[in-house]
Amino acid sequence: MSATPSTTIAVEGWETRKLPPQLTCRFTFNSYAQTRQFLDDLADLSESNGNYPNLHFAKDFVTVTIAAPDDGALNEAEAAFARQVNSLANRILQG
Amino acid sequence: MSATPSTTIAVEGWETRKLPPQLTCRFTFNSYAQTRQFLDDLADLSESNGNYPNLHFAKDFVTVTIAAPDDGALNEAEAAFARQVNSLANRILQG
């Protein structure tokens, strides 16, 4: 049985999902107040920017995951957004 | 700012994740007993086959997600496994 390339794999009743690449980073904070501040700032950034990353967080950390847009590739827009997220976190951590 | 292809996107401190394509299917059962039987049979199949799909289930359904192997492409091996999973489910549903 020879290997078949991904694009032709089809099993009736099953869906083939191609997930876009992601940029992901975990930010650790010193307090829940800092975590909340980061989430608030990130919400503002998302609204002004139109990029709503996937967030996973608990008391003292937030993991931010930015998916590639529909074209399936990470572009400079995602990298620029990631750098803005870094800036938000740094501003909070440096008080 | 021009778009940069995915392979060159790098932001310091951020990890680039390329998720493999997936085959996914939701199986609905008539009782929790059927669901458990399917999960048991699937566990046996996984052990004999070495393919451990991602499972999400509740009382009367199981969603099975088969990821591509490390080479990043879905191959006939994954399709064959999906068909075996179909057979398990059909056997249970047909009592």
N, CA and C atoms of all chains as a GROMACS GRO file, in nm:
protein
  570
    1MET      N    1   0.085  -0.119   0.000
    1MET     CA    2   0.000   0.000   0.000
    1MET      C    3   0.089   0.124   0.000
    2SER      N    4   0.085   0.202  -0.101
    2SER     CA    5   0.179   0.314  -0.110
    2SER      C    6   0.123   0.437  -0.040
    3ALA      N    7   0.214   0.521   0.008
    3ALA     CA    8   0.173   0.645   0.074
    3ALA      C    9   0.107   0.738  -0.027
    4THR      N   10   0.004   0.803   0.019
    4THR     CA   11  -0.069   0.896  -0.066
    4THR      C   12  -0.051   1.036  -0.008
    5PRO      N   13  -0.026   1.134  -0.091
    5PRO     CA   14  -0.007   1.267  -0.034
    5PRO      C   15  -0.133   1.320   0.034
    6SER      N   16  -0.112   1.406   0.130
    6SER     CA   17  -0.217   1.458   0.215
    6SER      C   18  -0.338   1.508   0.138
    7THR      N   19  -0.316   1.572   0.027
    7THR     CA   20  -0.425   1.638  -0.043
    7THR      C   21  -0.527   1.540  -0.098
    8THR      N   22  -0.489   1.413  -0.117
    8THR     CA   23  -0.584   1.320  -0.176
    8THR      C   24  -0.647   1.225  -0.074
    9ILE      N   25  -0.604   1.236   0.051
    9ILE     CA   26  -0.660   1.148   0.153
    9ILE      C   27  -0.806   1.186   0.179
   10ALA      N   28  -0.895   1.092   0.162
   10ALA     CA   29  -1.036   1.115   0.190
   10ALA      C   30  -1.097   0.986   0.240
   11VAL      N   31  -1.164   0.993   0.354
   11VAL     CA   32  -1.236   0.878   0.406
   11VAL      C   33  -1.381   0.923   0.422
   12GLU      N   34  -1.470   0.849   0.367
   12GLU     CA   35  -1.610   0.890   0.369
   12GLU      C   36  -1.658   0.913   0.511
   13GLY      N   37  -1.718   1.026   0.535
   13GLY     CA   38  -1.770   1.059   0.666
   13GLY      C   39  -1.670   1.127   0.757
   14TRP      N   40  -1.544   1.130   0.716
   14TRP     CA   41  -1.440   1.195   0.794
   14TRP      C   42  -1.405   1.327   0.727
   15GLU      N   43  -1.373   1.425   0.811
   15GLU     CA   44  -1.334   1.556   0.761
   15GLU      C   45  -1.182   1.568   0.771
   16THR      N   46  -1.120   1.617   0.666
   16THR     CA   47  -0.977   1.646   0.673
   16THR      C   48  -0.959   1.791   0.716
   17ARG      N   49  -0.883   1.810   0.821
   17ARG     CA   50  -0.860   1.945   0.872
   17ARG      C   51  -0.715   1.981   0.856
   18LYS      N   52  -0.690   2.093   0.794
   18LYS     CA   53  -0.553   2.144   0.790
   18LYS      C   54  -0.546   2.266   0.877
   19LEU      N   55  -0.479   2.253   0.988
   19LEU     CA   56  -0.475   2.362   1.084
   19LEU      C   57  -0.364   2.460   1.046
   20PRO      N   58  -0.392   2.589   1.058
   20PRO     CA   59  -0.290   2.687   1.020
   20PRO      C   60  -0.174   2.688   1.119
   21PRO      N   61  -0.057   2.731   1.076
   21PRO     CA   62   0.054   2.745   1.171
   21PRO      C   63   0.023   2.852   1.274
   22GLN      N   64   0.091   2.846   1.386
   22GLN     CA   65   0.063   2.936   1.498
   22GLN      C   66   0.192   2.996   1.552
   23LEU      N   67   0.178   3.115   1.606
   23LEU     CA   68   0.283   3.174   1.689
   23LEU      C   69   0.231   3.170   1.832
   24THR      N   70   0.310   3.114   1.924
   24THR     CA   71   0.259   3.102   2.060
   24THR      C   72   0.364   3.142   2.162
   25CYS      N   73   0.321   3.205   2.269
   25CYS     CA   74   0.413   3.250   2.373
   25CYS      C   75   0.341   3.254   2.507
   26ARG      N   76   0.411   3.214   2.612
   26ARG     CA   77   0.355   3.216   2.747
   26ARG      C   78   0.418   3.331   2.825
   27PHE      N   79   0.334   3.416   2.881
   27PHE     CA   80   0.378   3.530   2.960
   27PHE      C   81   0.346   3.504   3.107
   28THR      N   82   0.446   3.518   3.192
   28THR     CA   83   0.427   3.495   3.335
   28THR      C   84   0.429   3.628   3.410
   29PHE      N   85   0.332   3.644   3.498
   29PHE     CA   86   0.320   3.769   3.573
   29PHE      C   87   0.338   3.744   3.722
   30ASN      N   88   0.353   3.853   3.796
   30ASN     CA   89   0.382   3.842   3.940
   30ASN      C   90   0.257   3.843   4.026
   31SER      N   91   0.146   3.877   3.966
   31SER     CA   92   0.022   3.886   4.045
   31SER      C   93  -0.096   3.874   3.951
   32TYR      N   94  -0.211   3.844   4.011
   32TYR     CA   95  -0.333   3.839   3.931
   32TYR      C   96  -0.367   3.977   3.876
   33ALA      N   97  -0.334   4.080   3.951
   33ALA     CA   98  -0.359   4.217   3.902
   33ALA      C   99  -0.283   4.242   3.772
   34GLN      N  100  -0.159   4.198   3.767
   34GLN     CA  101  -0.081   4.213   3.643
   34GLN      C  102  -0.142   4.132   3.530
   35THR      N  103  -0.183   4.009   3.562
   35THR     CA  104  -0.245   3.924   3.459
   35THR      C  105  -0.369   3.991   3.403
   36ARG      N  106  -0.452   4.045   3.492
   36ARG     CA  107  -0.574   4.113   3.447
   36ARG      C  108  -0.541   4.236   3.363
   37GLN      N  109  -0.440   4.309   3.406
   37GLN     CA  110  -0.400   4.429   3.330
   37GLN      C  111  -0.357   4.389   3.188
   38PHE      N  112  -0.280   4.282   3.181
   38PHE     CA  113  -0.234   4.234   3.050
   38PHE      C  114  -0.353   4.193   2.964
   39LEU      N  115  -0.447   4.120   3.022
   39LEU     CA  116  -0.565   4.077   2.945
   39LEU      C  117  -0.646   4.197   2.898
   40ASP      N  118  -0.659   4.297   2.984
   40ASP     CA  119  -0.733   4.418   2.946
   40ASP      C  120  -0.662   4.490   2.831
   41ASP      N  121  -0.532   4.507   2.846
   41ASP     CA  122  -0.456   4.578   2.742
   41ASP      C  123  -0.462   4.500   2.611
   42LEU      N  124  -0.453   4.368   2.622
   42LEU     CA  125  -0.457   4.284   2.503
   42LEU      C  126  -0.593   4.293   2.435
   43ALA      N  127  -0.699   4.301   2.514
   43ALA     CA  128  -0.833   4.316   2.457
   43ALA      C  129  -0.841   4.446   2.377
   44ASP      N  130  -0.786   4.554   2.433
   44ASP     CA  131  -0.786   4.682   2.361
   44ASP      C  132  -0.706   4.670   2.231
   45LEU      N  133  -0.589   4.608   2.241
   45LEU     CA  134  -0.506   4.591   2.122
   45LEU      C  135  -0.579   4.509   2.016
   46SER      N  136  -0.646   4.403   2.060
   46SER     CA  137  -0.721   4.319   1.965
   46SER      C  138  -0.830   4.399   1.895
   47GLU      N  139  -0.899   4.481   1.972
   47GLU     CA  140  -1.007   4.558   1.912
   47GLU      C  141  -0.955   4.660   1.811
   48SER      N  142  -0.843   4.721   1.841
   48SER     CA  143  -0.792   4.823   1.748
   48SER      C  144  -0.726   4.757   1.627
   49ASN      N  145  -0.691   4.631   1.642
   49ASN     CA  146  -0.605   4.566   1.544
   49ASN      C  147  -0.682   4.460   1.461
   50GLY      N  148  -0.793   4.412   1.519
   50GLY     CA  149  -0.870   4.308   1.450
   50GLY      C  150  -0.810   4.169   1.464
   51ASN      N  151  -0.707   4.154   1.545
   51ASN     CA  152  -0.645   4.022   1.566
   51ASN      C  153  -0.684   3.972   1.706
   52TYR      N  154  -0.762   3.866   1.709
   52TYR     CA  155  -0.809   3.812   1.837
   52TYR      C  156  -0.740   3.679   1.860
   53PRO      N  157  -0.628   3.679   1.931
   53PRO     CA  158  -0.556   3.553   1.951
   53PRO      C  159  -0.630   3.462   2.046
   54ASN      N  160  -0.593   3.336   2.042
   54ASN     CA  161  -0.643   3.239   2.137
   54ASN      C  162  -0.569   3.256   2.269
   55LEU      N  163  -0.644   3.262   2.378
   55LEU     CA  164  -0.583   3.288   2.509
   55LEU      C  165  -0.612   3.174   2.605
   56HIS      N  166  -0.509   3.134   2.675
   56HIS     CA  167  -0.525   3.037   2.783
   56HIS      C  168  -0.457   3.098   2.904
   57PHE      N  169  -0.529   3.114   3.012
   57PHE     CA  170  -0.465   3.182   3.124
   57PHE      C  171  -0.513   3.129   3.258
   58ALA      N  172  -0.430   3.151   3.356
   58ALA     CA  173  -0.467   3.125   3.494
   58ALA      C  174  -0.418   3.245   3.574
   59LYS      N  175  -0.405   3.230   3.705
   59LYS     CA  176  -0.378   3.345   3.791
   59LYS      C  177  -0.254   3.426   3.747
   60ASP      N  178  -0.149   3.357   3.715
   60ASP     CA  179  -0.023   3.431   3.695
   60ASP      C  180   0.042   3.406   3.559
   61PHE      N  181  -0.033   3.357   3.464
   61PHE     CA  182   0.025   3.345   3.331
   61PHE      C  183  -0.084   3.357   3.225
   62VAL      N  184  -0.040   3.394   3.108
   62VAL     CA  185  -0.129   3.398   2.991
   62VAL      C  186  -0.051   3.339   2.874
   63THR      N  187  -0.109   3.240   2.809
   63THR     CA  188  -0.050   3.190   2.685
   63THR      C  189  -0.129   3.247   2.569
   64VAL      N  190  -0.056   3.314   2.481
   64VAL     CA  191  -0.117   3.380   2.366
   64VAL      C  192  -0.081   3.302   2.241
   65THR      N  193  -0.180   3.263   2.164
   65THR     CA  194  -0.155   3.188   2.042
   65THR      C  195  -0.220   3.260   1.925
   66ILE      N  196  -0.138   3.296   1.831
   66ILE     CA  197  -0.182   3.370   1.713
   66ILE      C  198  -0.181   3.274   1.595
   67ALA      N  199  -0.296   3.254   1.536
   67ALA     CA  200  -0.304   3.163   1.421
   67ALA      C  201  -0.279   3.240   1.292
   68ALA      N  202  -0.233   3.169   1.194
   68ALA     CA  203  -0.218   3.228   1.061
   68ALA      C  204  -0.356   3.260   1.005
   69PRO      N  205  -0.366   3.362   0.922
   69PRO     CA  206  -0.495   3.393   0.860
   69PRO      C  207  -0.533   3.287   0.758
   70ASP      N  208  -0.644   3.310   0.692
   70ASP     CA  209  -0.701   3.208   0.605
   70ASP      C  210  -0.608   3.162   0.493
   71ASP      N  211  -0.512   3.246   0.459
   71ASP     CA  212  -0.422   3.203   0.351
   71ASP      C  213  -0.327   3.093   0.398
   72GLY      N  214  -0.330   3.064   0.530
   72GLY     CA  215  -0.256   2.949   0.579
   72GLY      C  216  -0.110   2.975   0.613
   73ALA      N  217  -0.065   3.098   0.599
   73ALA     CA  218   0.075   3.127   0.630
   73ALA      C  219   0.084   3.239   0.733
   74LEU      N  220   0.183   3.226   0.821
   74LEU     CA  221   0.213   3.336   0.913
   74LEU      C  222   0.285   3.444   0.835
   75ASN      N  223   0.238   3.565   0.851
   75ASN     CA  224   0.297   3.677   0.776
   75ASN      C  225   0.352   3.781   0.872
   76GLU      N  226   0.409   3.884   0.816
   76GLU     CA  227   0.466   3.991   0.899
   76GLU      C  228   0.359   4.055   0.988
   77ALA      N  229   0.231   4.053   0.944
   77ALA     CA  230   0.125   4.111   1.028
   77ALA      C  231   0.116   4.039   1.162
   78GLU      N  232   0.127   3.905   1.159
   78GLU     CA  233   0.121   3.828   1.284
   78GLU      C  234   0.245   3.854   1.370
   79ALA      N  235   0.359   3.862   1.305
   79ALA     CA  236   0.483   3.890   1.379
   79ALA      C  237   0.475   4.028   1.444
   80ALA      N  238   0.423   4.126   1.371
   80ALA     CA  239   0.411   4.261   1.426
   80ALA      C  240   0.316   4.262   1.545
   81PHE      N  241   0.206   4.187   1.533
   81PHE     CA  242   0.111   4.177   1.644
   81PHE      C  243   0.179   4.113   1.766
   82ALA      N  244   0.256   4.007   1.742
   82ALA     CA  245   0.327   3.939   1.851
   82ALA      C  246   0.421   4.037   1.922
   83ARG      N  247   0.488   4.120   1.844
   83ARG     CA  248   0.580   4.217   1.906
   83ARG      C  249   0.504   4.320   1.989
   84GLN      N  250   0.385   4.357   1.942
   84GLN     CA  251   0.303   4.450   2.021
   84GLN      C  252   0.259   4.386   2.152
   85VAL      N  253   0.226   4.255   2.144
   85VAL     CA  254   0.188   4.183   2.267
   85VAL      C  255   0.307   4.180   2.363
   86ASN      N  256   0.427   4.155   2.310
   86ASN     CA  257   0.548   4.161   2.393
   86ASN      C  258   0.559   4.296   2.464
   87SER      N  259   0.534   4.402   2.390
   87SER     CA  260   0.546   4.537   2.447
   87SER      C  261   0.448   4.557   2.562
   88LEU      N  262   0.324   4.511   2.542
   88LEU     CA  263   0.225   4.521   2.650
   88LEU      C  264   0.275   4.452   2.776
   89ALA      N  265   0.324   4.329   2.757
   89ALA     CA  266   0.370   4.251   2.873
   89ALA      C  267   0.488   4.318   2.940
   90ASN      N  268   0.582   4.365   2.859
   90ASN     CA  269   0.701   4.428   2.917
   90ASN      C  270   0.664   4.553   2.996
   91ARG      N  271   0.568   4.629   2.944
   91ARG     CA  272   0.527   4.752   3.012
   91ARG      C  273   0.471   4.717   3.150
   92ILE      N  274   0.392   4.610   3.156
   92ILE     CA  275   0.333   4.570   3.285
   92ILE      C  276   0.440   4.516   3.380
   93LEU      N  277   0.528   4.435   3.327
   93LEU     CA  278   0.628   4.372   3.414
   93LEU      C  279   0.731   4.473   3.466
   94GLN      N  280   0.751   4.580   3.387
   94GLN     CA  281   0.845   4.682   3.432
   94GLN      C  282   0.774   4.790   3.513
   95GLY      N  283   0.645   4.767   3.544
   95GLY     CA  284   0.569   4.854   3.631
   95GLY      C  285   0.546   4.992   3.574
   96MET      N  286   0.526   4.733   0.437
   96MET     CA  287   0.577   4.610   0.497
   96MET      C  288   0.527   4.492   0.415
   97SER      N  289   0.616   4.420   0.355
   97SER     CA  290   0.573   4.314   0.265
   97SER      C  291   0.549   4.184   0.342
   98ALA      N  292   0.462   4.102   0.290
   98ALA     CA  293   0.434   3.974   0.352
   98ALA      C  294   0.556   3.884   0.342
   99THR      N  295   0.579   3.810   0.448
   99THR     CA  296   0.693   3.719   0.452
   99THR      C  297   0.639   3.577   0.460
  100PRO      N  298   0.696   3.485   0.386
  100PRO     CA  299   0.642   3.349   0.393
  100PRO      C  300   0.659   3.289   0.532
  101SER      N  301   0.570   3.197   0.562
  101SER     CA  302   0.560   3.136   0.693
  101SER      C  303   0.693   3.084   0.746
  102THR      N  304   0.773   3.028   0.662
  102THR     CA  305   0.895   2.962   0.708
  102THR      C  306   0.995   3.058   0.769
  103THR      N  307   0.985   3.187   0.738
  103THR     CA  308   1.085   3.280   0.788
  103THR      C  309   1.032   3.365   0.904
  104ILE      N  310   0.906   3.347   0.941
  104ILE     CA  311   0.852   3.427   1.051
  104ILE      C  312   0.912   3.380   1.182
  105ALA      N  313   0.976   3.474   1.253
  105ALA     CA  314   1.032   3.441   1.383
  105ALA      C  315   1.021   3.565   1.471
  106VAL      N  316   0.966   3.547   1.590
  106VAL     CA  317   0.960   3.655   1.687
  106VAL      C  318   1.028   3.603   1.812
  107GLU      N  319   1.125   3.677   1.862
  107GLU     CA  320   1.203   3.629   1.975
  107GLU      C  321   1.112   3.594   2.093
  108GLY      N  322   1.130   3.478   2.148
  108GLY     CA  323   1.052   3.435   2.263
  108GLY      C  324   0.923   3.366   2.225
  109TRP      N  325   0.885   3.372   2.099
  109TRP     CA  326   0.763   3.306   2.052
  109TRP      C  327   0.802   3.180   1.975
  110GLU      N  328   0.718   3.080   1.990
  110GLU     CA  329   0.741   2.953   1.920
  110GLU      C  330   0.648   2.948   1.799
  111THR      N  331   0.703   2.907   1.687
  111THR     CA  332   0.618   2.884   1.570
  111THR      C  333   0.577   2.738   1.569
  112ARG      N  334   0.446   2.715   1.564
  112ARG     CA  335   0.394   2.578   1.565
  112ARG      C  336   0.328   2.549   1.432
  113LYS      N  337   0.370   2.444   1.369
  113LYS     CA  338   0.298   2.399   1.250
  113LYS      C  339   0.226   2.271   1.285
  114LEU      N  340   0.095   2.279   1.292
  114LEU     CA  341   0.016   2.164   1.334
  114LEU      C  342  -0.011   2.074   1.215
  115PRO      N  343   0.000   1.944   1.237
  115PRO     CA  344  -0.022   1.852   1.125
  115PRO      C  345  -0.169   1.848   1.085
  116PRO      N  346  -0.198   1.813   0.961
  116PRO     CA  347  -0.338   1.796   0.921
  116PRO      C  348  -0.401   1.681   0.999
  117GLN      N  349  -0.533   1.682   1.006
  117GLN     CA  350  -0.606   1.584   1.086
  117GLN      C  351  -0.721   1.525   1.006
  118LEU      N  352  -0.752   1.402   1.041
  118LEU     CA  353  -0.877   1.341   0.997
  118LEU      C  354  -0.966   1.334   1.119
  119THR      N  355  -1.087   1.384   1.110
  119THR     CA  356  -1.172   1.386   1.229
  119THR      C  357  -1.314   1.342   1.195
  120CYS      N  358  -1.376   1.271   1.288
  120CYS     CA  359  -1.511   1.221   1.266
  120CYS      C  360  -1.581   1.206   1.401
  121ARG      N  361  -1.709   1.242   1.403
  121ARG     CA  362  -1.789   1.227   1.525
  121ARG      C  363  -1.884   1.110   1.510
  122PHE      N  364  -1.879   1.019   1.607
  122PHE     CA  365  -1.965   0.901   1.606
  122PHE      C  366  -2.070   0.917   1.716
  123THR      N  367  -2.195   0.900   1.679
  123THR     CA  368  -2.304   0.913   1.776
  123THR      C  369  -2.360   0.775   1.808
  124PHE      N  370  -2.380   0.749   1.936
  124PHE     CA  371  -2.429   0.618   1.979
  124PHE      C  372  -2.564   0.633   2.049
  125ASN      N  373  -2.628   0.520   2.072
  125ASN     CA  374  -2.763   0.522   2.127
  125ASN      C  375  -2.766   0.512   2.279
  126SER      N  376  -2.652   0.479   2.337
  126SER     CA  377  -2.648   0.461   2.482
  126SER      C  378  -2.505   0.476   2.529
  127TYR      N  379  -2.492   0.496   2.659
  127TYR     CA  380  -2.358   0.505   2.716
  127TYR      C  381  -2.288   0.371   2.706
  128ALA      N  382  -2.364   0.264   2.712
  128ALA     CA  383  -2.304   0.131   2.698
  128ALA      C  384  -2.236   0.117   2.561
  129GLN      N  385  -2.303   0.165   2.457
  129GLN     CA  386  -2.243   0.160   2.323
  129GLN      C  387  -2.118   0.248   2.316
  130THR      N  388  -2.128   0.366   2.376
  130THR     CA  389  -2.013   0.457   2.375
  130THR      C  390  -1.894   0.390   2.442
  131ARG      N  391  -1.918   0.328   2.557
  131ARG     CA  392  -1.810   0.261   2.629
  131ARG      C  393  -1.752   0.146   2.549
  132GLN      N  394  -1.843   0.071   2.484
  132GLN     CA  395  -1.797  -0.041   2.402
  132GLN      C  396  -1.705   0.010   2.289
  133PHE      N  397  -1.747   0.118   2.226
  133PHE     CA  398  -1.667   0.176   2.119
  133PHE      C  399  -1.530   0.220   2.172
  134LEU      N  400  -1.528   0.285   2.287
  134LEU     CA  401  -1.401   0.331   2.344
  134LEU      C  402  -1.311   0.212   2.378
  135ASP      N  403  -1.371   0.105   2.430
  135ASP     CA  404  -1.293  -0.014   2.462
  135ASP      C  405  -1.235  -0.077   2.336
  136ASP      N  406  -1.320  -0.091   2.235
  136ASP     CA  407  -1.274  -0.151   2.110
  136ASP      C  408  -1.165  -0.065   2.046
  137LEU      N  409  -1.186   0.066   2.053
  137LEU     CA  410  -1.089   0.158   1.995
  137LEU      C  411  -0.955   0.150   2.068
  138ALA      N  412  -0.962   0.132   2.200
  138ALA     CA  413  -0.838   0.118   2.278
  138ALA      C  414  -0.762  -0.007   2.232
  139ASP      N  415  -0.835  -0.116   2.211
  139ASP     CA  416  -0.770  -0.238   2.162
  139ASP      C  417  -0.707  -0.216   2.025
  140LEU      N  418  -0.784  -0.151   1.937
  140LEU     CA  419  -0.732  -0.124   1.803
  140LEU      C  420  -0.606  -0.037   1.810
  141SER      N  421  -0.609   0.063   1.896
  141SER     CA  422  -0.493   0.153   1.909
  141SER      C  423  -0.371   0.074   1.955
  142GLU      N  424  -0.393  -0.016   2.050
  142GLU     CA  425  -0.279  -0.092   2.102
  142GLU      C  426  -0.220  -0.184   1.996
  143SER      N  427  -0.306  -0.244   1.916
  143SER     CA  428  -0.254  -0.336   1.816
  143SER      C  429  -0.194  -0.261   1.698
  144ASN      N  430  -0.231  -0.135   1.684
  144ASN     CA  431  -0.199  -0.060   1.564
  144ASN      C  432  -0.093   0.047   1.588
  145GLY      N  433  -0.080   0.088   1.714
  145GLY     CA  434   0.014   0.195   1.745
  145GLY      C  435  -0.036   0.334   1.711
  146ASN      N  436  -0.163   0.346   1.672
  146ASN     CA  437  -0.218   0.478   1.642
  146ASN      C  438  -0.315   0.517   1.755
  147TYR      N  439  -0.278   0.618   1.828
  147TYR     CA  440  -0.358   0.664   1.941
  147TYR      C  441  -0.422   0.797   1.907
  148PRO      N  442  -0.544   0.795   1.853
  148PRO     CA  443  -0.606   0.921   1.812
  148PRO      C  444  -0.647   1.004   1.933
  149ASN      N  445  -0.670   1.131   1.907
  149ASN     CA  446  -0.723   1.220   2.008
  149ASN      C  447  -0.874   1.196   2.020
  150LEU      N  448  -0.921   1.179   2.143
  150LEU     CA  449  -1.063   1.147   2.163
  150LEU      C  450  -1.130   1.254   2.247
  151HIS      N  451  -1.248   1.292   2.204
  151HIS     CA  452  -1.332   1.380   2.284
  151HIS      C  453  -1.468   1.313   2.291
  152PHE      N  454  -1.518   1.286   2.409
  152PHE     CA  455  -1.644   1.213   2.414
  152PHE      C  456  -1.730   1.256   2.532
  153ALA      N  457  -1.856   1.229   2.518
  153ALA     CA  458  -1.952   1.245   2.626
  153ALA      C  459  -2.040   1.120   2.623
  154LYS      N  460  -2.156   1.127   2.685
  154LYS     CA  461  -2.236   1.007   2.705
  154LYS      C  462  -2.265   0.933   2.574
  155ASP      N  463  -2.302   1.006   2.471
  155ASP     CA  464  -2.352   0.939   2.351
  155ASP      C  465  -2.278   0.975   2.223
  156PHE      N  466  -2.160   1.029   2.236
  156PHE     CA  467  -2.082   1.052   2.115
  156PHE      C  468  -1.932   1.044   2.145
  157VAL      N  469  -1.857   1.015   2.041
  157VAL     CA  470  -1.711   1.017   2.050
  157VAL      C  471  -1.660   1.086   1.924
  158THR      N  472  -1.579   1.187   1.942
  158THR     CA  473  -1.512   1.249   1.827
  158THR      C  474  -1.369   1.197   1.824
  159VAL      N  475  -1.334   1.139   1.711
  159VAL     CA  476  -1.202   1.078   1.693
  159VAL      C  477  -1.122   1.166   1.598
  160THR      N  478  -1.005   1.206   1.640
  160THR     CA  479  -0.921   1.291   1.554
  160THR      C  480  -0.786   1.225   1.539
  161ILE      N  481  -0.752   1.197   1.415
  161ILE     CA  482  -0.627   1.129   1.382
  161ILE      C  483  -0.533   1.233   1.322
  162ALA      N  484  -0.422   1.255   1.386
  162ALA     CA  485  -0.326   1.354   1.334
  162ALA      C  486  -0.230   1.288   1.237
  163ALA      N  487  -0.178   1.364   1.146
  163ALA     CA  488  -0.074   1.314   1.056
  163ALA      C  489   0.050   1.282   1.137
  164PRO      N  490   0.129   1.187   1.092
  164PRO     CA  491   0.254   1.157   1.162
  164PRO      C  492   0.356   1.269   1.144
  165ASP      N  493   0.475   1.246   1.196
  165ASP     CA  494   0.575   1.353   1.200
  165ASP      C  495   0.613   1.408   1.064
  166ASP      N  496   0.590   1.332   0.959
  166ASP     CA  497   0.625   1.385   0.829
  166ASP      C  498   0.526   1.492   0.782
  167GLY      N  499   0.420   1.512   0.861
  167GLY     CA  500   0.332   1.625   0.834
  167GLY      C  501   0.224   1.601   0.731
  168ALA      N  502   0.215   1.480   0.677
  168ALA     CA  503   0.111   1.454   0.577
  168ALA      C  504   0.026   1.335   0.621
  169LEU      N  505  -0.102   1.344   0.588
  169LEU     CA  506  -0.190   1.228   0.608
  169LEU      C  507  -0.162   1.128   0.498
  170ASN      N  508  -0.144   1.005   0.538
  170ASN     CA  509  -0.112   0.901   0.441
  170ASN      C  510  -0.217   0.792   0.444
  171GLU      N  511  -0.198   0.694   0.358
  171GLU     CA  512  -0.293   0.584   0.351
  171GLU      C  513  -0.304   0.510   0.485
  172ALA      N  514  -0.197   0.511   0.566
  172ALA     CA  515  -0.204   0.445   0.697
  172ALA      C  516  -0.313   0.508   0.784
  173GLU      N  517  -0.321   0.641   0.780
  173GLU     CA  518  -0.423   0.710   0.860
  173GLU      C  519  -0.562   0.682   0.804
  174ALA      N  520  -0.573   0.681   0.673
  174ALA     CA  521  -0.703   0.653   0.611
  174ALA      C  522  -0.748   0.511   0.646
  175ALA      N  523  -0.654   0.417   0.642
  175ALA     CA  524  -0.687   0.278   0.675
  175ALA      C  525  -0.732   0.266   0.820
  176PHE      N  526  -0.664   0.339   0.909
  176PHE     CA  527  -0.703   0.337   1.050
  176PHE      C  528  -0.843   0.395   1.066
  177ALA      N  529  -0.871   0.505   0.995
  177ALA     CA  530  -1.005   0.567   1.002
  177ALA      C  531  -1.112   0.468   0.957
  178ARG      N  532  -1.082   0.392   0.854
  178ARG     CA  533  -1.181   0.294   0.806
  178ARG      C  534  -1.202   0.184   0.910
  179GLN      N  535  -1.095   0.145   0.979
  179GLN     CA  536  -1.109   0.045   1.086
  179GLN      C  537  -1.195   0.100   1.199
  180VAL      N  538  -1.177   0.228   1.229
  180VAL     CA  539  -1.260   0.291   1.334
  180VAL      C  540  -1.406   0.291   1.290
  181ASN      N  541  -1.429   0.322   1.163
  181ASN     CA  542  -1.566   0.314   1.109
  181ASN      C  543  -1.625   0.175   1.130
  182SER      N  544  -1.545   0.073   1.103
  182SER     CA  545  -1.594  -0.064   1.117
  182SER      C  546  -1.634  -0.094   1.261
  183LEU      N  547  -1.549  -0.050   1.356
  183LEU     CA  548  -1.583  -0.071   1.497
  183LEU      C  549  -1.718  -0.009   1.529
  184ALA      N  550  -1.735   0.116   1.487
  184ALA     CA  551  -1.859   0.188   1.519
  184ALA      C  552  -1.978   0.119   1.454
  185ASN      N  553  -1.962   0.078   1.329
  185ASN     CA  554  -2.074   0.015   1.259
  185ASN      C  555  -2.114  -0.116   1.326
  186ARG      N  556  -2.012  -0.191   1.371
  186ARG     CA  557  -2.042  -0.318   1.436
  186ARG      C  558  -2.125  -0.295   1.561
  187ILE      N  559  -2.090  -0.190   1.636
  187ILE     CA  560  -2.164  -0.161   1.760
  187ILE      C  561  -2.306  -0.111   1.728
  188LEU      N  562  -2.314  -0.024   1.629
  188LEU     CA  563  -2.445   0.036   1.599
  188LEU      C  564  -2.541  -0.066   1.538
  189GLN      N  565  -2.482  -0.168   1.471
  189GLN     CA  566  -2.567  -0.270   1.412
  189GLN      C  567  -2.590  -0.385   1.509
  190GLY      N  568  -2.544  -0.366   1.635
  190GLY     CA  569  -2.570  -0.461   1.744
  190GLY      C  570  -2.518  -0.597   1.718
   0.00000   0.00000   0.00000
